[in-house]
Amino acid sequence: MTRTPRGFTLLETLVSLVVLSVGLLGAAALLLDNLRAHAGALRRVAATSLVRDMADRIRANPRGGVYYDARTPAPGASAASACVESSGCDIAQLAAADRAHFESAAHALFPHPDTDARVEYASATGAAAPARYLITLRWSDARNDAGTDSVALQVLWQAPVAG
């Protein structure tokens, strides 16, 4: 009379543990990859928000034009700080304060020294061509394959026509 074995052998248990471990490692790798992607998305959302804030600041100072351009020297730190006070400020001081805020917020958000926050301005070339602002924020991102990431926003602004 032959007895039929009941239960699992030690070898079957070890094989099932190996298969379960491989599956759990794959799930953990997938979870880590999703967390990295989520963190990158949050960084891009924050950068986009900062660029849009700068666009709103430019829209609030429509005559500031060339003073927002990164290629134009800023009027000085005293001019930007004077704008914060309650005494008011002119368009150049407001533009300098807005640029300083944009650059400091970008460096606070992305503390790497390669972070570049800039605004480029092209004045209107005629009645049909509006002024153009290109607001760009670039930062180093070691998690990205290219090593850098950026957000850019182009703002077209045309003075309203009286009439």
DSSP file (Angstrom, degrees, kcal/mol; ACC not computed):
  #  RESIDUE AA STRUCTURE BP1 BP2  ACC     N-H-->O    O-->H-N    N-H-->O    O-->H-N    TCO  KAPPA ALPHA  PHI   PSI    X-CA   Y-CA   Z-CA
    1    1 A M              0   0    0      0, 0.0     2,-0.5     0, 0.0     0, 0.0   0.000 360.0 360.0 360.0 127.9    0.0    0.0    0.0
    2    2 A T        -     0   0    0      0, 0.0     2,-0.4     0, 0.0     0, 0.0  -0.817 360.0-140.4-102.1 133.5    1.4    3.3   -1.1
    3    3 A R        -     0   0    0     -2,-0.5     0, 0.0     1,-0.0     0, 0.0  -0.750  14.4-133.7 -90.0 135.8    0.8    6.5    0.9
    4    4 A T        -     0   0    0     -2,-0.4     2,-0.1     1,-0.0    -1,-0.0  -0.760  27.2-118.4 -86.9 129.5    0.2    9.6   -1.1
    5    5 A P        -     0   0    0      0, 0.0     2,-0.4     0, 0.0    -1,-0.0  -0.395  26.1-152.1 -69.2 143.8    2.2   12.5    0.3
    6    6 A R        +     0   0    0     -2,-0.1     2,-0.1     2,-0.1     0, 0.0  -0.911  52.8  13.3-116.3 144.7    0.2   15.5    1.6
    7    7 A G  S    S-     0   0    0     -2,-0.4     2,-0.3     2,-0.0     0, 0.0  -0.434  94.6 -49.2  92.6-168.3    1.4   19.1    1.7
    8    8 A F        -     0   0    0     -2,-0.1     2,-0.1     1,-0.0    -2,-0.1  -0.780  46.4-126.0-108.6 149.3    4.3   20.8    0.0
    9    9 A T     >  -     0   0    0     -2,-0.3     4,-1.8     1,-0.1     5,-0.1  -0.461  29.5-109.2 -84.8 167.3    7.9   19.7   -0.1
   10   10 A L  H  > S+     0   0    0      1,-0.2     4,-2.1     2,-0.2     5,-0.2   0.872 118.6  54.1 -64.4 -37.7   10.7   22.0    0.9
   11   11 A L  H  > S+     0   0    0      1,-0.2     4,-2.3     2,-0.2    -1,-0.2   0.911 106.8  50.2 -64.9 -43.3   11.9   22.4   -2.7
   12   12 A E  H  > S+     0   0    0      1,-0.2     4,-2.1     2,-0.2    -1,-0.2   0.887 110.5  50.8 -62.0 -39.2    8.4   23.5   -3.9
   13   13 A T  H  X S+     0   0    0     -4,-1.8     4,-2.0     2,-0.2    -2,-0.2   0.903 110.2  49.0 -65.1 -42.4    8.3   26.1   -1.1
   14   14 A L  H  X S+     0   0    0     -4,-2.1     4,-2.1     2,-0.2    -2,-0.2   0.906 110.8  50.1 -66.1 -41.1   11.7   27.5   -2.0
   15   15 A V  H  X S+     0   0    0     -4,-2.3     4,-2.3     1,-0.2    -1,-0.2   0.913 110.6  49.3 -63.4 -42.4   10.8   27.7   -5.7
   16   16 A S  H  X S+     0   0    0     -4,-2.1     4,-2.2     1,-0.2    -1,-0.2   0.865 109.6  52.1 -67.1 -34.6    7.5   29.5   -4.9
   17   17 A L  H  X S+     0   0    0     -4,-2.0     4,-2.3     2,-0.2    -1,-0.2   0.882 109.3  49.9 -66.5 -38.3    9.4   32.0   -2.6
   18   18 A V  H  X S+     0   0    0     -4,-2.1     4,-2.3     2,-0.2    -2,-0.2   0.925 111.8  47.7 -65.5 -44.3   11.9   32.8   -5.4
   19   19 A V  H  X S+     0   0    0     -4,-2.3     4,-1.9     1,-0.2    -2,-0.2   0.912 113.4  48.0 -63.2 -42.4    9.1   33.4   -7.8
   20   20 A L  H  X S+     0   0    0     -4,-2.2     4,-2.3     2,-0.2    -1,-0.2   0.887 110.7  51.9 -65.1 -39.9    7.3   35.6   -5.3
   21   21 A S  H  X S+     0   0    0     -4,-2.3     4,-2.5     2,-0.2    -2,-0.2   0.907 108.4  50.3 -64.8 -42.9   10.5   37.6   -4.5
   22   22 A V  H  X S+     0   0    0     -4,-2.3     4,-2.0     1,-0.2    -1,-0.2   0.915 111.4  49.3 -62.4 -42.2   11.2   38.3   -8.2
   23   23 A G  H  X S+     0   0    0     -4,-1.9     4,-2.0     1,-0.2    -2,-0.2   0.904 111.5  48.3 -63.1 -42.5    7.6   39.6   -8.6
   24   24 A L  H  X S+     0   0    0     -4,-2.3     4,-2.4     2,-0.2    -2,-0.2   0.870 109.5  52.7 -68.0 -36.5    7.9   41.8   -5.6
   25   25 A L  H  X S+     0   0    0     -4,-2.5     4,-2.3     2,-0.2    -1,-0.2   0.899 109.3  49.8 -65.0 -39.3   11.2   43.2   -6.7
   26   26 A G  H  X S+     0   0    0     -4,-2.0     4,-2.1     2,-0.2    -2,-0.2   0.908 111.2  48.6 -63.5 -41.7    9.7   44.1  -10.1
   27   27 A A  H  X S+     0   0    0     -4,-2.0     4,-2.2     2,-0.2    -2,-0.2   0.891 111.1  50.3 -65.5 -39.1    6.8   45.8   -8.4
   28   28 A A  H  X S+     0   0    0     -4,-2.4     4,-2.3     2,-0.2    -2,-0.2   0.900 110.1  50.0 -66.3 -40.5    9.2   47.8   -6.1
   29   29 A A  H  X S+     0   0    0     -4,-2.3     4,-2.2     1,-0.2    -2,-0.2   0.899 111.1  49.5 -63.9 -40.2   11.2   48.9   -9.2
   30   30 A L  H  X S+     0   0    0     -4,-2.1     4,-2.1     2,-0.2    -2,-0.2   0.900 110.3  50.7 -64.5 -41.3    8.0   50.0  -10.9
   31   31 A L  H  X S+     0   0    0     -4,-2.2     4,-2.1     2,-0.2    -2,-0.2   0.908 110.6  48.8 -63.4 -43.2    7.0   51.9   -7.8
   32   32 A L  H  X S+     0   0    0     -4,-2.3     4,-2.2     2,-0.2    -2,-0.2   0.895 110.3  51.2 -64.7 -40.2   10.4   53.7   -7.5
   33   33 A D  H  X S+     0   0    0     -4,-2.2     4,-2.2     1,-0.2    -1,-0.2   0.905 110.1  49.6 -63.8 -40.5   10.2   54.6  -11.2
   34   34 A N  H  X S+     0   0    0     -4,-2.1     4,-2.3     2,-0.2    -2,-0.2   0.873 108.7  52.7 -65.5 -37.6    6.7   56.1  -10.7
   35   35 A L  H  X S+     0   0    0     -4,-2.1     4,-2.3     2,-0.2    -2,-0.2   0.900 109.5  49.0 -64.9 -40.4    7.9   58.1   -7.7
   36   36 A R  H  X S+     0   0    0     -4,-2.2     4,-2.3     2,-0.2    -2,-0.2   0.921 111.9  48.6 -63.5 -43.7   10.8   59.6   -9.8
   37   37 A A  H  X S+     0   0    0     -4,-2.2     4,-2.2     1,-0.2    -2,-0.2   0.891 110.9  50.9 -64.0 -38.7    8.4   60.5  -12.6
   38   38 A H  H  X S+     0   0    0     -4,-2.3     4,-2.3     2,-0.2    -1,-0.2   0.908 109.4  50.0 -65.1 -42.2    6.0   62.1  -10.1
   39   39 A A  H  X S+     0   0    0     -4,-2.3     4,-2.1     1,-0.2    -2,-0.2   0.900 110.7  50.1 -63.7 -40.3    8.8   64.2   -8.6
   40   40 A G  H  X S+     0   0    0     -4,-2.3     4,-2.2     2,-0.2    -1,-0.2   0.895 109.7  51.0 -63.8 -39.6    9.9   65.3  -12.0
   41   41 A A  H  X S+     0   0    0     -4,-2.2     4,-2.3     1,-0.2    -2,-0.2   0.896 108.6  51.5 -65.1 -39.6    6.3   66.3  -12.9
   42   42 A L  H  X S+     0   0    0     -4,-2.3     4,-2.3     2,-0.2    -1,-0.2   0.893 109.0  50.9 -64.0 -38.9    6.0   68.3   -9.6
   43   43 A R  H  X S+     0   0    0     -4,-2.1     4,-2.4     2,-0.2    -2,-0.2   0.912 111.0  48.3 -64.0 -41.7    9.2   70.1  -10.5
   44   44 A R  H  X S+     0   0    0     -4,-2.2     4,-2.6     2,-0.2    -2,-0.2   0.881 110.5  51.1 -66.8 -37.3    7.9   71.0  -14.0
   45   45 A V  H  X S+     0   0    0     -4,-2.3     4,-2.4     2,-0.2    -2,-0.2   0.924 111.4  47.7 -64.6 -43.5    4.6   72.2  -12.5
   46   46 A A  H  X S+     0   0    0     -4,-2.3     4,-2.0     2,-0.2    -2,-0.2   0.907 113.3  48.2 -63.8 -41.1    6.5   74.4  -10.1
   47   47 A A  H  X S+     0   0    0     -4,-2.4     4,-2.4     2,-0.2    -2,-0.2   0.911 111.5  49.8 -65.8 -42.1    8.6   75.8  -12.9
   48   48 A T  H  X S+     0   0    0     -4,-2.6     4,-2.5     1,-0.2    -2,-0.2   0.902 110.0  51.2 -62.6 -40.8    5.6   76.4  -15.1
   49   49 A S  H  X S+     0   0    0     -4,-2.4     4,-2.1     1,-0.2    -1,-0.2   0.897 110.4  49.0 -62.7 -40.6    3.9   78.2  -12.3
   50   50 A L  H  X S+     0   0    0     -4,-2.0     4,-1.8     2,-0.2    -2,-0.2   0.897 111.7  48.4 -67.2 -40.5    7.0   80.4  -11.8
   51   51 A V  H  X S+     0   0    0     -4,-2.4     4,-2.0     2,-0.2    -2,-0.2   0.900 111.7  49.6 -66.6 -40.5    7.2   81.2  -15.5
   52   52 A R  H  X S+     0   0    0     -4,-2.5     4,-2.3     2,-0.2    -2,-0.2   0.870 107.2  55.3 -66.1 -35.9    3.5   82.1  -15.6
   53   53 A D  H  X S+     0   0    0     -4,-2.1     4,-2.1     2,-0.2    -1,-0.2   0.911 107.7  49.3 -61.1 -41.5    3.9   84.3  -12.5
   54   54 A M  H  X S+     0   0    0     -4,-1.8     4,-2.2     2,-0.2    -2,-0.2   0.896 108.7  52.7 -65.1 -39.2    6.6   86.2  -14.4
   55   55 A A  H  X S+     0   0    0     -4,-2.0     4,-2.3     1,-0.2    -2,-0.2   0.898 109.2  49.7 -62.1 -39.9    4.3   86.5  -17.5
   56   56 A D  H  X S+     0   0    0     -4,-2.3     4,-1.7     2,-0.2    -1,-0.2   0.880 108.8  52.3 -65.6 -37.6    1.6   88.0  -15.2
   57   57 A R  H  X S+     0   0    0     -4,-2.1     4,-0.8     2,-0.2    -2,-0.2   0.891 109.7  49.1 -64.8 -38.7    4.2   90.4  -13.7
   58   58 A I  H >< S+     0   0    0     -4,-2.2     3,-0.8     1,-0.2     6,-0.3   0.910 109.4  51.7 -66.5 -41.4    5.1   91.6  -17.2
   59   59 A R  H 3< S+     0   0    0     -4,-2.3    -1,-0.2     1,-0.2    -2,-0.2   0.828 106.2  55.4 -63.7 -30.5    1.4   92.0  -18.2
   60   60 A A  H 3< S+     0   0    0     -4,-1.7    -1,-0.2     1,-0.3    -2,-0.2   0.703 114.6  39.8 -75.5 -18.4    1.0   94.1  -15.0
   61   61 A N  S X< S+     0   0    0     -3,-0.8     3,-2.0    -4,-0.8     4,-0.4  -0.589  71.3 164.7-125.9  68.2    3.8   96.5  -16.2
   62   62 A P  G >  S+     0   0    0      0, 0.0     3,-0.5     0, 0.0    -1,-0.1   0.750  74.1  52.9 -64.8 -25.5    3.2   96.7  -20.0
   63   63 A R  G 3  S+     0   0    0      1,-0.2     3,-0.2    -3,-0.1    -4,-0.1   0.470  86.7  85.1 -87.8   0.1    5.4   99.7  -20.5
   64   64 A G  G X   +     0   0    0     -3,-2.0     3,-2.9    -6,-0.3     4,-0.3   0.782  57.9 137.8 -70.8 -27.8    8.4   98.0  -18.8
   65   65 A G  G X   +     0   0    0     -3,-0.5     3,-1.8    -4,-0.4     4,-0.4   0.194  68.4  26.8  27.7-102.2    9.3   96.3  -22.1
   66   66 A V  G >  S+     0   0    0      1,-0.3     3,-1.0    -3,-0.2    -1,-0.3   0.708 110.5  70.7 -64.6 -22.8   13.0   96.4  -22.5
   67   67 A Y  G <  S+     0   0    0     -3,-2.9    -1,-0.3     1,-0.2    -2,-0.2   0.694  94.5  56.2 -70.5 -17.2   13.7   96.5  -18.8
   68   68 A Y  G <  S+     0   0    0     -3,-1.8    51,-0.3    -4,-0.3    -1,-0.2   0.670  82.7 108.5 -83.4 -17.5   12.6   92.9  -18.5
   69   69 A D    X   -     0   0    0     -3,-1.0     3,-1.3    -4,-0.4    51,-0.2  -0.388  66.6-144.2 -66.5 131.6   15.1   91.7  -21.1
   70   70 A A  T 3  S+     0   0    0     49,-3.5    -1,-0.2     1,-0.3    50,-0.1   0.734 100.5  61.4 -67.0 -22.2   18.0   89.7  -19.5
   71   71 A R  T 3  S+     0   0    0     48,-0.3    -1,-0.3     2,-0.1    49,-0.1   0.618  90.2  81.7 -80.2 -12.0   20.3   91.3  -22.1
   72   72 A T  S <  S-     0   0    0     -3,-1.3     2,-0.1    -6,-0.2     0, 0.0  -0.809  91.9-113.8 -92.6 130.0   19.6   94.8  -20.7
   73   73 A P        -     0   0    0      0, 0.0    -2,-0.1     0, 0.0    -4,-0.1  -0.382  33.3-113.8 -63.0 137.8   21.5   95.7  -17.6
   74   74 A A        -     0   0    0      1,-0.1     3,-0.1    -4,-0.1    19,-0.1  -0.411  22.5-116.7 -69.0 148.2   19.3   96.0  -14.5
   75   75 A P        -     0   0    0      0, 0.0     2,-0.2     0, 0.0    -1,-0.1   0.639  69.9 -83.6 -62.6 -13.2   19.1   99.5  -13.0
   76   76 A G     >  -     0   0    0      1,-0.1     4,-1.6     2,-0.1     3,-0.2  -0.438  36.1 -83.8 126.4 159.4   20.7   98.3   -9.8
   77   77 A A  H  > S+     0   0    0      1,-0.2     4,-2.4     2,-0.2     5,-0.2   0.841 123.3  57.6 -66.8 -33.8   19.9   96.6   -6.6
   78   78 A S  H  > S+     0   0    0      1,-0.2     4,-1.9     2,-0.2    -1,-0.2   0.868 104.8  51.6 -67.1 -34.0   18.9   99.8   -4.9
   79   79 A A  H  > S+     0   0    0      2,-0.2     4,-0.9    -3,-0.2    -1,-0.2   0.904 111.6  46.6 -67.7 -40.3   16.3  100.4   -7.7
   80   80 A A  H  < S+     0   0    0     -4,-1.6     4,-0.5     1,-0.2     3,-0.3   0.891 114.7  46.3 -68.9 -39.1   14.8   97.0   -7.2
   81   81 A S  H >X S+     0   0    0     -4,-2.4     3,-0.8     1,-0.2     4,-0.7   0.811 105.9  59.7 -74.3 -28.0   14.7   97.3   -3.4
   82   82 A A  H 3< S+     0   0    0     -4,-1.9     3,-0.4     1,-0.2     5,-0.2   0.789  97.1  62.3 -67.8 -25.5   13.2  100.8   -3.6
   83   83 A C  T 3< S+     0   0    0     -4,-0.9    -1,-0.2    -3,-0.3     5,-0.2   0.756  95.0  60.2 -71.4 -24.1   10.2   99.4   -5.4
   84   84 A V  T <4 S+     0   0    0     -3,-0.8    -1,-0.2    -4,-0.5    -2,-0.2   0.806  89.7  87.8 -73.8 -29.4    9.3   97.2   -2.5
   85   85 A E  S >< S-     0   0    0     -4,-0.7     3,-1.1    -3,-0.4    -3,-0.0  -0.176  93.2-110.4 -68.1 165.4    8.8  100.2   -0.2
   86   86 A S  T 3  S+     0   0    0      1,-0.2    -1,-0.1     2,-0.0     3,-0.1   0.525 102.4  86.1 -76.2  -4.3    5.5  102.0   -0.1
   87   87 A S  T 3  S-     0   0    0     -5,-0.2    -1,-0.2     1,-0.2    -4,-0.1   0.624  94.3-127.0 -73.2 -11.3    6.9  105.1   -1.9
   88   88 A G    <   -     0   0    0     -3,-1.1     2,-0.3    -6,-0.2    -1,-0.2  -0.218  20.3-126.1  90.4 175.3    6.2  103.5   -5.3
   89   89 A C        -     0   0    0     -3,-0.1     2,-0.1    -6,-0.1    -9,-0.0  -0.980  12.6-109.7-156.8 163.2    8.5  103.0   -8.2
   90   90 A D     >  -     0   0    0     -2,-0.3     4,-2.4     1,-0.1     5,-0.2  -0.282  46.8 -90.5 -89.7-177.8    8.8  103.6  -11.9
   91   91 A I  H  > S+     0   0    0      1,-0.2     4,-2.2     2,-0.2     5,-0.1   0.850 125.0  50.9 -66.3 -34.9    8.5  101.1  -14.7
   92   92 A A  H  > S+     0   0    0      2,-0.2     4,-2.3     1,-0.2    -1,-0.2   0.904 111.5  47.4 -69.5 -40.6   12.3  100.3  -14.7
   93   93 A Q  H  > S+     0   0    0      2,-0.2     4,-2.5     1,-0.2    -2,-0.2   0.907 112.4  49.5 -66.3 -41.3   12.4   99.7  -11.0
   94   94 A L  H  X S+     0   0    0     -4,-2.4     4,-2.5     2,-0.2    -2,-0.2   0.913 111.6  48.7 -64.1 -41.9    9.3   97.5  -11.1
   95   95 A A  H  X S+     0   0    0     -4,-2.2     4,-2.6     2,-0.2    -2,-0.2   0.904 111.6  49.7 -63.8 -40.9   10.8   95.5  -14.0
   96   96 A A  H  X S+     0   0    0     -4,-2.3     4,-2.4     2,-0.2    -2,-0.2   0.902 111.8  48.2 -64.8 -40.4   14.1   95.2  -12.0
   97   97 A A  H  X S+     0   0    0     -4,-2.5     4,-2.3     2,-0.2    -2,-0.2   0.899 112.2  49.3 -66.2 -39.8   12.2   94.0   -8.9
   98   98 A D  H  X S+     0   0    0     -4,-2.5     4,-2.5     2,-0.2    -2,-0.2   0.915 112.1  47.8 -65.4 -43.1   10.2   91.5  -11.0
   99   99 A R  H  X S+     0   0    0     -4,-2.6     4,-2.6     2,-0.2     5,-0.2   0.916 112.0  49.8 -62.8 -43.3   13.4   90.1  -12.6
  100  100 A A  H  X S+     0   0    0     -4,-2.4     4,-2.5     1,-0.2     5,-0.2   0.904 111.7  48.5 -63.2 -40.8   15.1   89.8   -9.3
  101  101 A H  H  X S+     0   0    0     -4,-2.3     4,-2.6     2,-0.2     5,-0.2   0.926 111.8  49.6 -64.0 -44.4   12.1   88.0   -7.8
  102  102 A F  H  X S+     0   0    0     -4,-2.5     4,-2.1     1,-0.2    -2,-0.2   0.927 114.1  44.5 -60.8 -47.0   12.0   85.6  -10.8
  103  103 A E  H  X S+     0   0    0     -4,-2.6     4,-2.2     2,-0.2    -1,-0.2   0.906 115.2  46.6 -67.8 -41.8   15.7   84.8  -10.6
  104  104 A S  H  X S+     0   0    0     -4,-2.5     4,-1.8    -5,-0.2    -2,-0.2   0.898 113.2  49.1 -69.2 -38.2   15.8   84.3   -6.8
  105  105 A A  H  X S+     0   0    0     -4,-2.6     4,-2.1    -5,-0.2    -1,-0.2   0.883 111.0  51.2 -66.7 -37.1   12.6   82.2   -6.9
  106  106 A A  H  X S+     0   0    0     -4,-2.1     4,-2.7    -5,-0.2    -2,-0.2   0.913 111.7  46.3 -65.5 -42.0   14.1   80.0   -9.7
  107  107 A H  H  < S+     0   0    0     -4,-2.2    -1,-0.2     1,-0.2    -2,-0.2   0.789 112.1  51.3 -72.7 -26.0   17.3   79.5   -7.7
  108  108 A A  H  < S+     0   0    0     -4,-1.8    -1,-0.2    -5,-0.2    -2,-0.2   0.870 114.6  43.2 -73.4 -36.7   15.4   78.7   -4.6
  109  109 A L  H  < S+     0   0    0     -4,-2.1    -2,-0.2     1,-0.3    -3,-0.2   0.885 130.3  25.1 -74.6 -40.0   13.3   76.1   -6.5
  110  110 A F  S  < S-     0   0    0     -4,-2.7    -1,-0.3    -5,-0.2     5,-0.2  -0.835  71.4-175.4-126.1  90.1   16.3   74.7   -8.3
  111  111 A P        +     0   0    0      0, 0.0    -4,-0.1     0, 0.0    -1,-0.1   0.478  44.4 117.7 -72.8  -0.8   19.5   75.3   -6.2
  112  112 A H  S >  S-     0   0    0     28,-0.2     3,-1.8     1,-0.1    -2,-0.1  -0.409  72.6-126.0 -65.2 141.1   21.9   73.9   -8.8
  113  113 A P  T 3  S+     0   0    0      0, 0.0    -1,-0.1     0, 0.0    -6,-0.0   0.704 105.2  65.8 -64.6 -18.1   24.3   76.6  -10.0
  114  114 A D  T 3  S+     0   0    0      2,-0.1     2,-0.1    26,-0.0    24,-0.1   0.444  70.8 124.9 -82.9   1.6   23.4   75.9  -13.7
  115  115 A T    <   -     0   0    0     -3,-1.8     2,-0.5    -5,-0.2    24,-0.2  -0.419  42.7-167.4 -64.0 132.0   19.9   77.1  -13.2
  116  116 A D  E     +A  138   0A   0     22,-2.7    22,-2.7    -2,-0.1     2,-0.5  -0.967  12.6 179.5-130.0 115.7   19.1   79.9  -15.7
  117  117 A A  E     +A  137   0A   0     -2,-0.5     2,-0.3    20,-0.2    20,-0.2  -0.966  22.0 157.9-114.8 118.1   16.0   82.1  -15.5
  118  118 A R  E     -A  136   0A   0     18,-2.7    18,-2.8    -2,-0.5     2,-0.4  -0.977  33.0-153.3-144.9 156.0   15.8   84.7  -18.2
  119  119 A V  E     -A  135   0A   0     -2,-0.3   -49,-3.5   -51,-0.3     2,-0.4  -0.997  12.9-163.9-125.5 130.2   13.4   86.9  -20.1
  120  120 A E  E     -A  134   0A   0     14,-2.2    14,-2.7    -2,-0.4     2,-0.4  -0.957   7.9-159.8-115.9 135.7   14.1   88.0  -23.7
  121  121 A Y  E     -A  133   0A   0     -2,-0.4     2,-0.5    12,-0.2    12,-0.2  -0.933  12.4-175.2-119.2 134.6   12.2   90.9  -25.2
  122  122 A A  E     -A  132   0A   0     10,-2.8    10,-2.9    -2,-0.4     3,-0.1  -0.983  26.4-133.3-126.0 118.6   11.7   91.8  -28.8
  123  123 A S        -     0   0    0     -2,-0.5     2,-0.1     8,-0.2    10,-0.0  -0.199  34.7 -83.8 -69.6 162.1    9.9   95.0  -29.4
  124  124 A A        -     0   0    0      1,-0.1     7,-0.2    33,-0.1    -1,-0.1  -0.412  31.8-156.6 -65.6 137.1    7.0   95.4  -31.8
  125  125 A T        -     0   0    0      5,-0.2     2,-0.3     1,-0.1    -1,-0.1   0.480  68.6 -21.7 -95.9  -3.2    8.2   95.9  -35.4
  126  126 A G  S    S-     0   0    0      3,-0.8     3,-0.2     1,-0.1    -1,-0.1  -0.973  84.0 -69.3 179.1-175.0    5.1   97.6  -36.6
  127  127 A A  S    S+     0   0    0     -2,-0.3    -1,-0.1     1,-0.2    -3,-0.0   0.812 128.9  44.0 -67.6 -29.4    1.4   98.0  -36.0
  128  128 A A  S    S+     0   0    0      1,-0.1    -1,-0.2     2,-0.1    -4,-0.0   0.678 102.2  72.9 -90.3 -17.7    0.6   94.4  -36.9
  129  129 A A  S    S-     0   0    0     -3,-0.2    -3,-0.8     3,-0.0    -4,-0.1  -0.868  74.5-146.9-102.9 118.5    3.5   92.7  -35.1
  130  130 A P        -     0   0    0      0, 0.0    -5,-0.2     0, 0.0    28,-0.2  -0.318  27.7 -92.2 -77.8 163.2    3.2   92.6  -31.3
  131  131 A A  E     - B   0 157A   0     26,-2.2    26,-2.8    -7,-0.2     2,-0.4  -0.425  45.1-144.1 -66.9 151.1    6.0   92.8  -28.8
  132  132 A R  E     -AB 122 156A   0    -10,-2.9   -10,-2.8    24,-0.2     2,-0.4  -0.979  16.9-171.0-129.7 132.0    7.3   89.4  -27.8
  133  133 A Y  E     -AB 121 155A   0     22,-3.0    22,-3.1    -2,-0.4     2,-0.6  -0.975   5.4-163.9-116.1 132.5    8.6   88.1  -24.5
  134  134 A L  E     -AB 120 154A   0    -14,-2.7   -14,-2.2    -2,-0.4     2,-0.6  -0.952   8.4-167.6-116.3 110.7   10.2   84.7  -24.2
  135  135 A I  E     +AB 119 153A   0     18,-3.0    18,-2.6    -2,-0.6     2,-0.4  -0.876  11.6 179.9-102.2 120.7   10.4   83.6  -20.6
  136  136 A T  E     -AB 118 152A   0    -18,-2.8   -18,-2.7    -2,-0.6     2,-0.4  -0.964  17.8-173.9-128.4 138.0   12.7   80.6  -20.1
  137  137 A L  E     +AB 117 151A   0     14,-2.6    14,-2.3    -2,-0.4     2,-0.4  -0.970  12.5 179.2-130.0 115.9   13.6   78.6  -17.0
  138  138 A R  E     +AB 116 150A   0    -22,-2.7   -22,-2.7    -2,-0.4     2,-0.3  -0.923   3.4 172.5-117.1 142.1   16.3   75.9  -17.4
  139  139 A W  E     - B   0 149A   0     10,-2.6    10,-2.5    -2,-0.4     2,-0.4  -0.980  35.3-104.2-145.2 157.3   17.7   73.7  -14.7
  140  140 A S  E     - B   0 148A   0     -2,-0.3     2,-0.4     8,-0.2     8,-0.3  -0.662  33.5-178.0 -81.9 134.7   19.9   70.7  -14.3
  141  141 A D    >   -     0   0    0      6,-2.3     3,-1.4    -2,-0.4     6,-0.4  -0.871  14.7-172.2-137.8 101.8   18.2   67.5  -13.7
  142  142 A A  T 3  S+     0   0    0     -2,-0.4    -1,-0.1     1,-0.3     6,-0.1   0.739  87.1  62.5 -66.0 -22.1   20.4   64.4  -13.1
  143  143 A R  T 3  S+     0   0    0      4,-0.1     2,-0.3    -3,-0.1    -1,-0.3   0.681  89.6  83.1 -77.6 -16.5   17.3   62.2  -13.2
  144  144 A N  S X  S-     0   0    0     -3,-1.4     3,-0.6     1,-0.1    -3,-0.1  -0.641  83.9-129.0 -87.4 145.7   16.5   63.2  -16.8
  145  145 A D  T 3  S+     0   0    0     -2,-0.3    -1,-0.1     1,-0.2    -3,-0.0   0.863 110.0  48.9 -61.3 -36.9   18.4   61.4  -19.6
  146  146 A A  T 3  S-     0   0    0      2,-0.2    -1,-0.2     1,-0.1     3,-0.1   0.694 106.7-127.7 -77.8 -18.6   19.4   64.7  -21.2
  147  147 A G  S <  S+     0   0    0     -3,-0.6    -6,-2.3    -6,-0.4     2,-0.3   0.244  81.6  63.9  89.8 -13.8   20.7   66.1  -17.8
  148  148 A T  E     -B  140   0A   0     -8,-0.3     2,-0.3    -6,-0.1    -2,-0.2  -0.923  57.9-167.9-135.9 163.4   18.7   69.3  -18.1
  149  149 A D  E     -B  139   0A   0    -10,-2.5   -10,-2.6    -2,-0.3     2,-0.3  -0.962   9.9-175.1-144.2 159.7   15.1   70.3  -18.3
  150  150 A S  E     -B  138   0A   0     -2,-0.3     2,-0.4   -12,-0.2   -12,-0.2  -0.994  19.5-152.4-156.0 159.7   13.4   73.5  -19.1
  151  151 A V  E     -B  137   0A   0    -14,-2.3   -14,-2.6    -2,-0.3     2,-0.4  -0.998  20.2-176.9-132.4 132.9   10.1   75.4  -19.3
  152  152 A A  E     -B  136   0A   0     -2,-0.4     2,-0.4   -16,-0.2   -16,-0.2  -0.982   7.4-173.0-133.3 145.6    9.5   78.2  -21.8
  153  153 A L  E     -B  135   0A   0    -18,-2.6   -18,-3.0    -2,-0.4     2,-0.5  -0.994  11.3-152.6-138.6 128.7    6.6   80.5  -22.4
  154  154 A Q  E     -B  134   0A   0     -2,-0.4     2,-0.5   -20,-0.2   -20,-0.2  -0.902  12.1-166.1-104.5 127.0    6.2   83.0  -25.2
  155  155 A V  E     -B  133   0A   0    -22,-3.1   -22,-3.0    -2,-0.5     2,-0.5  -0.950   4.5-160.4-114.7 125.1    4.0   86.0  -24.5
  156  156 A L  E     -B  132   0A   0     -2,-0.5     2,-0.4   -24,-0.2   -24,-0.2  -0.907  13.1-173.9-103.0 131.1    2.8   88.2  -27.2
  157  157 A W  E     +B  131   0A   0    -26,-2.8   -26,-2.2    -2,-0.5     2,-0.4  -0.986   9.0 179.4-131.9 127.7    1.7   91.7  -26.1
  158  158 A Q        -     0   0    0     -2,-0.4     3,-0.1   -28,-0.2   -31,-0.0  -0.990  33.8-113.7-126.6 133.6    0.1   94.3  -28.2
  159  159 A A        -     0   0    0     -2,-0.4     2,-0.0     1,-0.1    -2,-0.0  -0.365  41.6-103.3 -62.7 139.3   -1.0   97.7  -26.8
  160  160 A P        -     0   0    0      0, 0.0     2,-0.5     0, 0.0    -1,-0.1  -0.351  33.4-120.1 -64.9 145.7   -4.8   98.2  -26.9
  161  161 A V        -     0   0    0     -3,-0.1     2,-0.2     1,-0.0    -3,-0.0  -0.748  23.0-130.5 -89.2 128.0   -6.1  100.4  -29.7
  162  162 A A              0   0    0     -2,-0.5    -1,-0.0     1,-0.2     0, 0.0  -0.526 360.0 360.0 -75.4 141.9   -8.0  103.4  -28.5
  163  163 A G              0   0    0     -2,-0.2    -1,-0.2     0, 0.0    -2,-0.0   0.446 360.0 360.0 166.5 360.0  -11.2  103.9  -30.2
